[in-house]
Amino acid sequence: MNRIVLSILFLAVGFTTPSFSSSRFDCDSIPVLNQKIILYVSTTIDKKVGHGECWDLAAQALNLNQASWDHNYKFGREINPAKECVYPGDIIQFEGVLIKFRKGSRNYQETMQHHTAIIYEVRDKNQFVLIHQNTAFSGRKVGLSELDLKTVVRGKIKIYRPIK
């Protein structure tokens, strides 16, 4: 499914089309499985998936698309974002992550001890829009939030490419 067809599908069901490119590499060719995952998760915004745990959204997206994963937080093939494109539909796992950022005149801090999200949009090599649930801002329902990797002050982040 190409980008134009995917964009038309998003518009037909009333969703905003996520961005599908990155300036680091030639990243316009999104893997088909990633495209299918984005199509599914786009239908879940403001809904609770499974029990509302963060990993339920990724698990459901992978299972519905018959993807291969270990059912224990290894959501496909781990990628190295310094050497490979990060695409919408890739899954991000946070372990012991602390994020600090400033918005306007206020300082903010977020902790993700053990959290799973799906990359919904790639804005550039360090900035993503995530789709996830079991968060402070959307509770047990699926919502969107921004992540700037430059604001991560500690912890581990792994990015997985879904595979068949």
WOWOMO-V26274 format. One record per residue. PSI is psi as a letter, one per 40 degrees, with the letter a starting at -180 (NA if undefined). NEAR is the number of other C-alpha atoms within 12 Angstrom. Layout:
BEGIN
psi:PSI near:NEAR
psi:PSI near:NEAR
END
This chain:
BEGIN
psi:h near:17
psi:i near:18
psi:d near:26
psi:d near:18
psi:d near:15
psi:d near:28
psi:d near:23
psi:d near:18
psi:d near:24
psi:d near:24
psi:d near:16
psi:d near:13
psi:e near:15
psi:f near:14
psi:i near:20
psi:h near:21
psi:h near:25
psi:i near:33
psi:h near:31
psi:f near:34
psi:i near:25
psi:i near:25
psi:e near:19
psi:d near:19
psi:a near:17
psi:g near:15
psi:f near:24
psi:e near:22
psi:g near:21
psi:h near:32
psi:i near:25
psi:d near:26
psi:d near:31
psi:d near:38
psi:d near:40
psi:d near:33
psi:d near:38
psi:d near:46
psi:d near:37
psi:d near:32
psi:d near:44
psi:d near:37
psi:e near:24
psi:e near:28
psi:h near:28
psi:e near:21
psi:i near:23
psi:h near:26
psi:h near:29
psi:b near:20
psi:e near:18
psi:e near:26
psi:i near:25
psi:d near:37
psi:e near:36
psi:d near:32
psi:d near:43
psi:d near:49
psi:d near:36
psi:d near:29
psi:d near:38
psi:d near:38
psi:d near:25
psi:d near:20
psi:e near:25
psi:f near:17
psi:i near:26
psi:h near:24
psi:i near:25
psi:e near:17
psi:f near:16
psi:f near:14
psi:e near:29
psi:g near:28
psi:f near:36
psi:a near:31
psi:h near:22
psi:h near:24
psi:i near:24
psi:h near:17
psi:e near:26
psi:d near:12
psi:e near:13
psi:i near:21
psi:i near:31
psi:h near:45
psi:i near:46
psi:h near:46
psi:e near:46
psi:i near:48
psi:h near:47
psi:h near:45
psi:h near:34
psi:h near:31
psi:h near:22
psi:f near:20
psi:h near:25
psi:h near:25
psi:h near:27
psi:h near:21
psi:i near:21
psi:h near:14
psi:h near:10
psi:b near:7
psi:e near:7
psi:i near:9
psi:i near:12
psi:i near:15
psi:h near:18
psi:h near:24
psi:h near:23
psi:g near:27
psi:d near:19
psi:g near:23
psi:i near:34
psi:h near:38
psi:i near:45
psi:h near:50
psi:h near:45
psi:d near:42
psi:h near:37
psi:h near:35
psi:d near:26
psi:a near:27
psi:d near:26
psi:e near:23
psi:h near:27
psi:i near:33
psi:h near:32
psi:i near:40
psi:h near:47
psi:i near:46
psi:i near:35
psi:f near:30
psi:i near:28
psi:d near:19
psi:d near:17
psi:e near:21
psi:b near:21
psi:e near:25
psi:i near:27
psi:h near:38
psi:i near:33
psi:i near:31
psi:i near:23
psi:i near:26
psi:h near:32
psi:h near:22
psi:d near:29
psi:e near:18
psi:e near:23
psi:h near:25
psi:e near:19
psi:i near:20
psi:i near:21
psi:h near:21
psi:h near:29
psi:h near:31
psi:h near:32
psi:h near:36
psi:h near:38
psi:i near:41
psi:i near:28
psi:NA near:19
END
